[in-house]
Each structure stands twice: as C-alpha cells, then as structure tokens.
Amino acid sequence: MVLKIFALFLLIFVQTSFGKYEQYQGYTVYGVVIRNQDDINFIQRLQSELDLDIWRAGMPGARHADIMVGPKQREMFVKHLHAQGMEYYIREGNVASKIKNFDEDLIKWTKSRQNVEVYNKYARVAEIDAYMERLAREYPNIAKVVTAGLSFEGRPVKYLKISTTNFEDPSKPIYFMDATMHAREWVTTPVALYTMHRLVESLRDEDRDLRDNVDWIILPVYNPDGYEYSHTDERMWRASRSFNPEIHEECRGVDLNRNFDIFFMEINASSNPCSSLYAGPYPFSEIENRHARDILHSHLDRIQIYLNIHSYGSYILYGFDNATLPANVAQIHTVGAAMGAHIDGSKLPNMYDYLIGNSRFVLYPASGTSQDYAQDIGVPFSFTLELPDMNEYGFLVPPQYIPQINSETWAGIAESARLASIFYRARR
C-alpha cells in the first residue's frame, strides 16, 4: 500500500511538474559582462522595454549578470547588447530542460531519503505550518504560532513568535525576519525554518543568549499563494497571485517588493500588470504586504532588525534606494559586515564572498521595497539578505545544499542579533 501511494505521488508530481517548465521552452539565460554603472542602467532599461527576467544583476568588474530571455525577445536583446558593445555568452541554453532536470533530480533525492527534516528540504506550506504548530505545542512556554491573516487566495499567513518572556519584556529587542516574498526563491524558506529549529528545539549553550535576550518573529512563507503556484504550475513564478479583472483580464500578481509605500513607482518598477516588476495599482494593494506592515507597526518600538531574505547573489543590502543613507548608516554597515563575515567564515570555498552596502549601488535601485519601508518607519537595522550565489544553479538549488546554506546563514543571523542587541540596549 505504501509503495502504491508513493507511486501515485510520483505520478501526480510528474504530471504537475510538466506544467512548471513547458512554458519555458525556447528560453535562454545569458551571462552578460558588466563593465560599469552605465551597463547596469542599460540592462535595467532593457528589462523594462523587453520584459526580461534578471536573475542576477551583476556588479562592475566582479560579477556577471544573469538574464533569462524569451524566444520572442532574443533577437532584439542580442542586437541591443551588440550596439552597446557588451560582451555576453549563453549560460543556460534550455531553461525548460534545466527545470525538468531539477524536478527529476528532486524526485530521486526525495525517493532515496526518509524523514528529512522540514528545514532541510523544499517543504510545502501545509508541512511548514504543521512544523510551526508542533513547535508551539511541544514548547508552549517559548513558541507561539500567530496567523497574520489570509493571503489573496485564502491561505493562512502564519508566523512563529519565540520568546522566554511572552513578548512582555520591553528591555528585549525583536528580530523580525521573513522569507519567500518572491515565490521562486525556495531556498529562503529553509533558512527561516532552521532559525526556528536552532532557537526552539536545538538550542546550544553558546546560543542561549539569543533566546534569553532577544524576542523573534519569523515568517517563513511570506507569499504562500505564489510559493504553492511555483510548486504546481510555474517554477519561475515570482509575484503574488492577486487578480483584478478590472485592471487586466488575464495577468495576475504583483511584485511584493515593489508594493510598499516608499518611493512607490519611482524607479525599477512597472505599471504594466503583465510585467514581472508590476508594483500594483497603489501602495499596499497586496494583502500579504499589509500583513507585514501590521506586524512592523505592532512592534515598532522594539523591532531592532528586519531581515528580508531573498535568493540569490551573496549580498547584504540596506537603504535607501533613492541614493540617500540612513542617519545610523555606520552602525548598519557594521552589523551587515559582521553578518557577512560570519557567513563567509562558514561558506563553501568556491562560493562568492558576501558584498555589503547600499542596495542602490551594490545591487540595483528599486522602489517600494520592504527594506526601505522598515528603515523609513523607524526600524534601526533593515536588511535585504540575498543568499549564496550557487553559480550554475541559479534559483534551482539542489536540496543537498540546503543544510550548508542553513548553517552558514545562521552564523550570520546569530552575529547580527548579538550586535543589534548591544546597540538596542545602548540607546535605551
């Protein structure tokens, strides 16, 4: 019976996963050599003009850009690069095949293992919620599950609160992190779940201060509708799944990291509802962002760090995207640099070192981001963490790398929490 059930599961998985890659037939990922800031600006203009999908923005003299181009845009894209005198190469010639191979390898990996911890695999929303409920049930004096509300499609948006004092001690700073704002960035969710694991059910003596002296809010699946859709229908789906036929009869979703009420629609965002950078009809049009906003404001007097976890690139970024800097930028950079150094100390030797700095200049400018919003309303340390750049894997990180990414990122998270706590107590 067990074998029959597993065979049925595999059949369903194969049938649904086919839809995840068939729409990428003819798509190519180009590597583009970035020489200077003008090249970055040029790529951003092309992104809007040709509706390109930038996987990695690149950095002058350090990292090439990765850009996915559809068959209808390929000729014009290459023509523009030639006109600009930019060097390029094919990084992945068949995106559909790459996704298909990823799915097949994931099936084999899953079949060959039993009882893999939820934080060491690509779990679905139901299993993730069940894990948080179990932690709250088994550790009621430490952990509590909260439902922020429902997603657009009616899924509960749940997060875990971790505290030894029931969130009632004002002398303790709060660390608020979220993951999977962009649906296709699967590898971000295990990091959030592993943080729960280390703080609740596997606390080590050297980390006891992180639970005793800090309260935690961890939202592991920010965008549950998009996340589920990327599992069942379209692997590279990025946005939410909201739908308003009065705006467009077919196109769905909003880029949740362009929808916050800060510099809305000023740069690197789109008013086209079919664009992957669509910012929405107005700030906070997306229910998922309103949930995050409400969490921030409910604890604004104590939230010391907000960490918005993305993939990929090996970056730790801070505001602002309008080319200004927060008043405490020296402290922000200190905490960010310490986080990056601790991750680098544990990373695989062939991976990039983390780059730390203002998001506009280290990565690219963007308007309406959660990072800038949290900083603007008064969170002292607001960061975007881009998890490791795994070279040829892009967003399709094999699950066998998850434990490594979890452990190295935890080292950085732990250090950032300690430093932020020092600054919190110093200003009280």
C-alpha positions in Angstrom: 0.0 0.0 0.0 2.8 2.4 0.9 4.5 1.7 -2.5 1.2 2.3 -4.3 0.7 5.7 -2.5 4.3 6.7 -3.3 3.9 5.7 -6.9 0.7 7.8 -7.1 2.5 10.7 -5.6 5.3 10.5 -8.2 2.8 10.3 -11.0 1.0 13.4 -9.8 4.3 15.1 -9.2 5.5 14.4 -12.7 2.2 15.5 -14.3 2.0 18.8 -12.4 5.8 19.5 -12.7 5.5 19.3 -16.5 3.5 22.5 -16.4 6.3 24.1 -14.5 8.7 24.0 -17.4 6.8 23.7 -20.6 6.2 27.4 -20.8 9.9 28.0 -20.7 10.6 26.2 -24.0 13.0 28.3 -26.0 14.1 30.5 -23.1 17.8 31.1 -22.6 19.8 32.5 -19.7 22.6 34.8 -20.9 25.6 35.8 -18.9 26.5 39.4 -19.6 29.7 41.1 -18.6 29.1 44.2 -16.6 31.8 46.9 -17.0 30.4 49.9 -15.2 27.3 51.5 -13.8 26.2 52.6 -17.3 25.9 48.9 -18.2 23.7 48.2 -15.1 21.5 51.1 -16.1 21.3 49.9 -19.6 20.3 46.4 -18.6 17.5 47.9 -16.4 16.2 49.8 -19.3 16.2 46.7 -21.4 14.4 44.8 -18.6 11.5 47.2 -18.8 11.5 47.5 -22.6 11.7 43.8 -23.4 10.2 42.4 -20.2 13.4 40.5 -19.3 13.8 38.4 -16.2 17.0 39.4 -14.4 18.2 36.5 -12.3 21.4 38.2 -11.1 22.1 41.9 -11.6 25.8 41.7 -11.8 28.5 44.1 -10.5 31.1 46.0 -12.5 34.3 44.1 -12.6 33.2 41.5 -10.1 30.1 39.5 -11.2 28.4 39.0 -14.5 24.6 39.5 -14.9 22.3 36.5 -15.5 19.3 37.3 -17.7 16.6 35.0 -18.8 15.3 35.9 -22.3 12.3 34.5 -24.1 12.4 33.4 -27.8 10.5 36.5 -28.9 12.9 38.9 -27.3 16.2 37.1 -28.1 17.0 38.8 -31.4 16.3 42.3 -30.1 18.1 41.6 -26.8 21.3 40.5 -28.6 21.0 43.4 -31.0 20.9 45.9 -28.1 24.0 44.2 -26.5 25.9 44.5 -29.7 25.0 48.1 -30.1 26.2 48.8 -26.5 29.4 46.8 -27.1 28.7 44.5 -24.3 30.2 41.0 -24.1 27.8 38.1 -23.5 27.6 34.3 -23.6 25.0 31.6 -23.2 24.9 30.4 -19.6 21.9 28.1 -19.9 20.6 27.3 -23.4 17.5 25.5 -22.5 15.7 26.7 -19.3 12.8 24.2 -19.8 15.3 21.3 -19.8 17.1 22.7 -16.7 13.8 22.9 -14.7 12.8 19.4 -15.9 16.2 18.0 -14.8 15.8 19.8 -11.5 12.4 18.2 -11.0 13.7 14.7 -11.9 16.7 15.0 -9.6 14.4 16.3 -6.8 12.2 13.2 -7.2 15.2 10.9 -7.0 16.5 12.7 -4.0 13.2 12.6 -2.2 12.8 8.9 -3.0 16.2 8.0 -1.7 15.6 9.6 1.7 13.1 9.2 4.5 12.2 11.5 7.4 14.1 14.6 6.1 13.7 17.5 8.5 11.3 20.2 7.2 14.2 22.7 7.4 16.4 20.6 5.2 14.1 20.2 2.2 11.7 22.1 0.0 8.5 21.6 2.1 5.1 22.8 1.0 3.0 25.3 3.0 0.9 22.6 4.8 4.0 20.9 6.2 5.6 24.2 7.1 2.6 25.3 9.1 2.4 21.9 10.8 6.0 22.2 11.9 5.3 25.6 13.5 2.2 24.2 15.2 4.3 21.3 16.5 6.9 23.7 18.0 4.2 25.7 19.6 2.5 22.6 21.0 5.7 21.0 22.4 7.3 24.2 23.6 4.4 26.4 24.7 6.5 28.5 27.1 8.7 29.6 24.2 6.9 29.4 20.9 3.5 30.6 19.7 2.0 30.4 16.2 0.2 33.6 15.0 -2.0 33.9 11.9 -1.4 37.3 10.5 -4.5 36.9 8.2 -5.3 35.2 4.9 -3.5 35.5 1.6 -5.3 36.6 -1.5 -6.3 33.0 -2.3 -7.4 32.4 1.3 -4.3 30.6 2.7 -3.4 31.4 6.4 -0.2 33.5 6.6 1.4 32.1 9.7 4.5 33.1 11.6 6.2 32.0 14.8 6.9 34.2 17.8 9.7 33.0 20.0 10.2 34.5 23.5 11.1 33.3 27.0 9.0 36.2 28.4 5.9 36.1 26.3 6.9 39.2 24.4 6.3 41.2 27.6 9.8 42.4 28.4 10.5 45.8 26.8 14.2 45.5 27.5 14.5 42.8 24.8 14.8 43.8 21.2 12.8 42.0 18.5 14.3 40.3 15.4 11.8 40.1 12.6 12.7 38.0 9.5 10.6 36.8 6.6 11.3 34.6 3.6 9.8 33.6 0.2 8.5 37.1 -0.7 9.4 36.1 -4.2 7.8 32.7 -4.9 10.5 31.0 -6.8 13.2 31.6 -4.2 12.5 28.3 -2.5 15.8 28.1 -0.7 15.0 31.0 1.6 12.2 29.2 3.5 14.5 26.5 5.0 16.7 29.3 6.4 13.8 30.7 8.3 12.7 27.2 9.5 16.3 26.4 10.5 16.4 29.5 12.6 13.3 28.3 14.4 14.9 24.9 14.9 18.1 26.4 16.4 16.2 28.7 18.8 13.5 26.4 20.0 14.3 22.6 19.7 18.0 22.6 19.3 19.4 25.5 21.4 23.1 25.2 22.0 24.8 26.6 25.1 26.7 29.2 23.1 23.4 30.5 21.6 21.4 30.7 24.8 21.8 34.5 24.9 20.0 34.7 21.5 16.8 33.2 23.1 17.2 34.8 26.5 18.0 38.3 25.4 16.1 38.6 22.0 12.5 38.0 21.0 11.9 36.7 17.5 9.2 36.9 14.8 9.8 34.5 11.9 7.5 34.5 8.9 8.8 31.5 6.7 6.4 31.8 3.7 5.6 35.5 3.1 3.9 34.7 -0.3 2.1 31.3 0.2 -0.1 31.7 -3.0 2.9 32.3 -5.2 5.0 29.7 -3.4 2.4 27.0 -4.0 1.9 28.1 -7.6 5.7 27.8 -8.2 5.5 24.2 -7.0 2.4 23.2 -9.0 2.3 25.3 -12.2 5.1 27.7 -13.0 8.5 27.1 -11.3 9.9 30.6 -12.0 6.8 32.5 -10.8 7.9 35.5 -8.7 4.9 37.6 -7.8 1.8 37.2 -5.6 -1.3 35.7 -7.2 -3.8 38.5 -6.8 -6.2 39.1 -9.6 -8.3 42.1 -10.6 -10.1 41.7 -13.9 -10.9 45.4 -13.9 -7.1 46.1 -14.3 -6.4 43.1 -16.6 -8.5 40.2 -17.7 -5.6 37.7 -17.7 -2.5 38.8 -15.9 -2.1 38.1 -12.2 0.1 39.0 -9.4 2.2 41.9 -8.1 5.9 42.1 -7.2 5.5 42.3 -3.5 8.9 44.0 -3.2 7.7 47.0 -5.2 4.4 47.5 -3.4 5.4 49.2 -0.2 4.6 52.9 0.5 8.1 54.2 -0.1 9.4 55.8 -3.3 6.4 54.0 -5.0 6.9 53.6 -8.7 9.9 55.9 -8.8 12.4 53.5 -10.2 12.8 49.9 -11.4 9.1 49.2 -11.1 6.4 48.8 -13.7 2.8 50.0 -14.1 2.2 47.1 -16.6 0.1 44.4 -14.8 1.7 41.8 -17.0 5.2 42.7 -16.0 7.3 40.8 -13.5 8.0 44.1 -11.9 4.4 45.3 -11.6 4.2 47.4 -8.5 0.4 47.1 -8.1 -2.2 49.8 -8.6 -1.3 51.6 -5.4 0.9 51.1 -2.3 -0.1 48.2 -0.1 -2.6 46.9 -2.6 -1.4 43.4 -1.7 -2.9 41.8 1.4 0.4 40.0 2.1 2.2 43.3 2.4 -0.5 44.7 4.6 0.2 41.8 7.0 3.9 42.5 7.1 3.2 46.2 7.6 0.9 45.5 10.5 3.5 43.2 12.2 6.1 46.0 11.9 3.8 48.7 13.3 2.6 46.4 16.1 6.1 46.0 17.5 7.8 49.1 16.1 9.1 50.3 19.5 11.1 47.1 19.9 11.9 45.7 16.4 15.6 46.2 16.2 16.3 44.2 13.0 14.2 43.5 10.0 15.7 40.8 7.7 14.0 40.3 4.3 15.5 37.0 2.9 15.9 36.5 -0.8 17.9 34.4 -3.3 20.4 34.7 -4.9 23.6 36.7 -5.1 25.6 36.7 -1.8 24.6 40.3 -0.8 23.7 42.0 2.4 21.9 45.3 1.5 20.5 48.3 3.2 18.7 51.5 2.2 17.9 53.8 0.8 17.2 53.2 -2.9 16.9 56.9 -3.6 20.7 57.3 -3.1 20.4 58.7 0.4 21.6 56.9 3.5 20.0 56.4 7.0 21.4 58.5 9.8 22.9 55.5 11.5 24.5 54.1 8.4 27.8 53.4 10.1 26.1 51.1 12.6 24.0 49.5 9.9 27.1 48.8 7.9 28.9 47.4 11.0 26.1 44.9 11.7 25.8 44.0 8.0 29.6 43.5 7.6 29.7 41.3 10.7 26.9 39.2 9.4 28.6 38.8 6.1 32.0 37.9 7.6 30.4 35.2 9.8 28.7 33.7 6.7 31.9 33.9 4.7 33.7 32.1 7.6 31.4 29.1 7.1 30.7 29.1 3.4 31.9 26.6 0.8 35.4 27.7 -0.5 34.3 28.1 -4.1 31.4 30.5 -3.4 31.5 34.2 -3.6 32.3 36.4 -0.6 29.3 38.4 0.6 29.1 42.0 -0.6 27.7 44.6 1.9 26.4 48.0 1.1 23.6 50.3 -0.1 21.2 48.4 -2.3 21.1 51.0 -5.0 24.8 50.9 -5.6 25.7 47.3 -4.7 22.8 45.6 -6.5 20.4 47.9 -8.2 17.8 50.6 -7.3 14.2 49.6 -6.6 11.2 51.5 -5.3 8.6 50.3 -2.9 10.7 47.7 -1.1 10.1 46.3 2.4 13.7 47.0 3.3 13.3 50.8 2.7 9.9 50.9 4.2 11.0 49.3 7.5 14.0 51.6 7.7 11.9 54.6 7.0 9.3 54.0 9.7 11.9 53.6 12.4 13.5 50.1 12.4 17.1 50.8 13.2 18.6 47.9 11.2 16.7 46.9 8.0 18.5 44.5 5.6 17.9 42.5 2.5 19.8 39.3 2.6 20.5 37.6 -0.8 21.5 34.0 -0.1 24.6 32.4 -1.7 25.1 32.6 -5.4 25.4 28.9 -6.2 27.0 29.5 -9.6 25.3 27.4 -12.3 22.2 26.5 -10.2 20.6 30.0 -10.0 17.2 29.6 -8.4 17.3 25.8 -8.8 19.5 25.0 -5.8 19.8 21.2 -5.3 18.3 20.2 -1.9 21.6 18.6 -0.8 23.0 22.2 -0.4 20.2 23.3 1.9 22.0 22.2 5.2 25.1 24.1 4.2 23.2 27.2 3.4 21.2 27.0 6.6 24.3 26.6 8.8 26.4 29.3 7.2 23.5 31.8 7.2 22.6 31.0 10.8 26.1 32.1 11.8 25.5 35.5 10.2 22.0 35.8 11.7 23.3 35.0 15.2 26.0 37.6 15.0 23.7 40.3 13.7 21.3 39.6 16.5 24.0 39.9 19.1 25.4 43.2 17.7 21.9 44.7 17.3 21.1 43.8 20.9 24.1 45.8 22.0 23.0 48.8 20.1 19.4 48.4 21.4 20.5 48.4 25.0 22.9 51.3 24.4 20.1 53.6 23.2 17.6 52.8 26.0 
